[in-house]
Amino acid sequence: MTVTEPLSPTAGHVIFTEEHEALRASIRSFVDREIVPYVAEWEQHTFPDSVVRRMGELGLLGLSVPEEYGGQGGDYFTNLVLAEEIARGGSGGFLMGLSVHTDMVMPPILRFGTEAQKRRWVVPGVAGEQMYALGITEPDAGSDVAGIRTRAVRQDGGWLVNGSKTYITNGHRNSMIVLVTKTDPDAGYHGFTLFLVPMDTPGVLREQKLRKMGMHASDTALLSFADVWVDDSAVLGTVGKGFEHIMWELQAERLIGAAGCLAYSQYAFDKTLRYAKDRHTFGRPLGQHQAIRHKFADMATKLTAARALIYQTARCYARGDYPVREISMSKLYATQVAWEVADQCVQIHGGAGYMDEYDVSRVLRDIRLYRIGAGADEIMLDVIGKSFGF
Ligand SMILES: Cc1cc2nc3c(=O)[nH]c(=O)nc-3n(C[C@H](O)[C@H](O)[C@H](O)COP(=O)(O)OP(=O)(O)OC[C@H]3O[C@@H](n4cnc5c(N)ncnc54)[C@H](O)[C@@H]3O)c2cc1C
């Protein structure tokens, strides 16, 4: 099995230079060798830490991280290339676990962290020696981030943390979690603080491995924090500015999620295209029936439109803008298109599409998450709507 053809529609886009395309080619060969053969196995047991260490050795975990912290010092587009190529490997769960580590945890440490925190966490994170998680969601608060209950209270010169977090990706393999807490419940949006909590701190408990509909290659945890004491060196950013910090983080999470998810549905499209050329019904290849041909036309048009929106938004983001409305549009539209494409790919495969052997069923169940996680469709619509002054 190979993922090398047909030619990726991303190749040659104006945001990508020759260096980006060389990077794409080298990641693609890594993916063909070290991900594609193991996708089915990872669905059973989740991906092994060894693949993350290997990516660290190859310099793939810190493509846009400054060289002084072990990274490659590349631009934002290198992250897009990584997400797209990992997606083409066909393991949504691996893509998600990796993205949490590279695009959701390390960027806020680099932006808000102290020099000591960058050395302690980013350097081994980039090397693939450690893997991290992000803890926002709680049993009683997901979309409504401001409704979280995890508390951090000043005590003995440090902070005492109590609470729980759920649906935490990498929560069974991580050595540290970026934890969103409330430090002053009376201060509204100014009462939140982020902490970098090592998972071996007394009181941190990995309560449950959660079973789920898709993303089986990733591990998802319910975590609890009972009288977990950390000193001031664990505070990430400014005390009281945690809400602002996490909203900044969520923009990058949504944009990379949109790009990865769309590329994952492109993977399903590519596979389905091959299938529709090989499979014959009523005396001709499936794709030569007009109804099926039109499905491809429709899917390709929507994939192209969604990709254009993502790349345009990524361009603004990469030059330092903070395009919340466009990021929300990208997340909303790309994940809806990806879901629609994955569904059509299963349909075009017929019964085969329902079988694990043909991969598209995995894409469908994995992709459903993207319309829920990191800000569901309804929340994205609300952010976009409010941006017009409502
Ligand atoms: C596999 C998986 C991995 C995840 N990984 C992580 C992780 O690593 N870290 C982390 O912190 N979280 C993680 N999440 C959590 C995810 O981000 C949340 O599930 C998501 O934000 C939605 O929150 P919720 O589940 O509490 O839904 P709720 O907030 O209870 O919402 C339920 C539904 O109601 C809708 N809704 C809510 N409020 C409104 C409103 N005001 N108007 C209209 N509709 C509304 C929502 O859009 C949604 O459709 C993960 C989730 C899953 C399933």
The ligand as an SDF file (V2000), in Angstrom:
LIG
                    3D

 53 58  0  0  0  0  0  0  0  0999 V2000
  -11.7780   12.3150   21.0060 C   0  0  0  0  0  0  0  0  0  0  0  0
  -11.7540   13.6480   21.6870 C   0  0  0  0  0  0  0  0  0  0  0  0
  -10.5410   14.2230   22.0120 C   0  0  0  0  0  0  0  0  0  0  0  0
  -10.5120   15.4350   22.7170 C   0  0  0  0  0  0  0  0  0  0  0  0
   -9.2920   15.9550   23.1070 N   0  0  0  0  0  0  0  0  0  0  0  0
   -9.2970   17.0030   23.9830 C   0  0  0  0  0  0  0  0  0  0  0  0
   -8.0600   17.4380   24.5810 C   0  0  0  0  0  0  0  0  0  0  0  0
   -6.9820   16.9010   24.3080 O   0  0  0  0  0  0  0  0  0  0  0  0
   -8.1190   18.4610   25.4740 N   0  0  0  0  0  0  0  0  0  0  0  0
   -9.2950   19.0770   25.8190 C   0  0  0  0  0  0  0  0  0  0  0  0
   -9.2720   19.9810   26.6390 O   0  0  0  0  0  0  0  0  0  0  0  0
  -10.4710   18.6970   25.2490 N   0  0  0  0  0  0  0  0  0  0  0  0
  -10.4900   17.6720   24.3590 C   0  0  0  0  0  0  0  0  0  0  0  0
  -11.6750   17.2600   23.7910 N   0  0  0  0  0  0  0  0  0  0  0  0
  -12.9180   17.9510   24.1790 C   0  0  0  0  0  0  0  0  0  0  0  0
  -13.5860   18.7430   23.0780 C   0  0  0  0  0  0  0  0  0  0  0  0
  -12.8550   19.9040   22.7700 O   0  0  0  0  0  0  0  0  0  0  0  0
  -15.0130   19.0470   23.5810 C   0  0  0  0  0  0  0  0  0  0  0  0
  -15.7240   17.8230   23.5420 O   0  0  0  0  0  0  0  0  0  0  0  0
  -15.7120   20.1130   22.7710 C   0  0  0  0  0  0  0  0  0  0  0  0
  -15.1260   21.3600   23.0040 O   0  0  0  0  0  0  0  0  0  0  0  0
  -17.2200   20.1950   23.1010 C   0  0  0  0  0  0  0  0  0  0  0  0
  -17.4300   20.2990   24.4760 O   0  0  0  0  0  0  0  0  0  0  0  0
  -18.4530   19.3020   25.2070 P   0  0  0  0  0  0  0  0  0  0  0  0
  -18.1190   17.9090   24.7930 O   0  0  0  0  0  0  0  0  0  0  0  0
  -18.4340   19.5980   26.6570 O   0  0  0  0  0  0  0  0  0  0  0  0
  -19.8610   19.6400   24.6040 O   0  0  0  0  0  0  0  0  0  0  0  0
  -20.9140   20.7000   25.1800 P   0  0  0  0  0  0  0  0  0  0  0  0
  -20.2310   21.9830   25.4680 O   0  0  0  0  0  0  0  0  0  0  0  0
  -21.6890   20.0660   26.2740 O   0  0  0  0  0  0  0  0  0  0  0  0
  -21.8560   20.9200   23.9230 O   0  0  0  0  0  0  0  0  0  0  0  0
  -22.7750   19.9180   23.4750 C   0  0  0  0  0  0  0  0  0  0  0  0
  -23.3600   20.3610   22.1510 C   0  0  0  0  0  0  0  0  0  0  0  0
  -24.1080   21.5650   22.3400 O   0  0  0  0  0  0  0  0  0  0  0  0
  -23.6180   22.5960   21.5080 C   0  0  0  0  0  0  0  0  0  0  0  0
  -23.6420   23.8410   22.2300 N   0  0  0  0  0  0  0  0  0  0  0  0
  -23.0480   24.1290   23.4140 C   0  0  0  0  0  0  0  0  0  0  0  0
  -23.2790   25.4010   23.7590 N   0  0  0  0  0  0  0  0  0  0  0  0
  -24.0210   25.9450   22.7650 C   0  0  0  0  0  0  0  0  0  0  0  0
  -24.5720   27.2460   22.5240 C   0  0  0  0  0  0  0  0  0  0  0  0
  -24.3410   28.2600   23.3520 N   0  0  0  0  0  0  0  0  0  0  0  0
  -25.3050   27.4360   21.4020 N   0  0  0  0  0  0  0  0  0  0  0  0
  -25.5060   26.4180   20.5370 C   0  0  0  0  0  0  0  0  0  0  0  0
  -25.0110   25.1740   20.7030 N   0  0  0  0  0  0  0  0  0  0  0  0
  -24.2740   24.9500   21.8020 C   0  0  0  0  0  0  0  0  0  0  0  0
  -22.1990   22.1910   21.1540 C   0  0  0  0  0  0  0  0  0  0  0  0
  -21.7750   22.7790   19.9600 O   0  0  0  0  0  0  0  0  0  0  0  0
  -22.3310   20.6890   21.0750 C   0  0  0  0  0  0  0  0  0  0  0  0
  -22.8130   20.3360   19.8100 O   0  0  0  0  0  0  0  0  0  0  0  0
  -11.7230   16.0900   23.0450 C   0  0  0  0  0  0  0  0  0  0  0  0
  -12.9530   15.5180   22.6670 C   0  0  0  0  0  0  0  0  0  0  0  0
  -12.9820   14.3050   22.0230 C   0  0  0  0  0  0  0  0  0  0  0  0
  -14.3250   13.7120   21.6980 C   0  0  0  0  0  0  0  0  0  0  0  0
  1  2  1  0
  2  3  1  0
  2 52  2  0
  3  4  2  0
  4  5  1  0
  4 50  1  0
  5  6  2  0
  6  7  1  0
  6 13  1  0
  7  8  2  0
  7  9  1  0
  9 10  1  0
 10 11  2  0
 10 12  1  0
 12 13  2  0
 13 14  1  0
 14 15  1  0
 14 50  1  0
 15 16  1  0
 16 17  1  0
 16 18  1  0
 18 19  1  0
 18 20  1  0
 20 21  1  0
 20 22  1  0
 22 23  1  0
 23 24  1  0
 24 25  2  0
 24 26  1  0
 24 27  1  0
 27 28  1  0
 28 29  2  0
 28 30  1  0
 28 31  1  0
 31 32  1  0
 32 33  1  0
 33 34  1  0
 33 48  1  0
 34 35  1  0
 35 36  1  0
 35 46  1  0
 36 37  1  0
 36 45  1  0
 37 38  2  0
 38 39  1  0
 39 40  1  0
 39 45  2  0
 40 41  1  0
 40 42  2  0
 42 43  1  0
 43 44  2  0
 44 45  1  0
 46 47  1  0
 46 48  1  0
 48 49  1  0
 50 51  2  0
 51 52  1  0
 52 53  1  0
M  END
$$$$
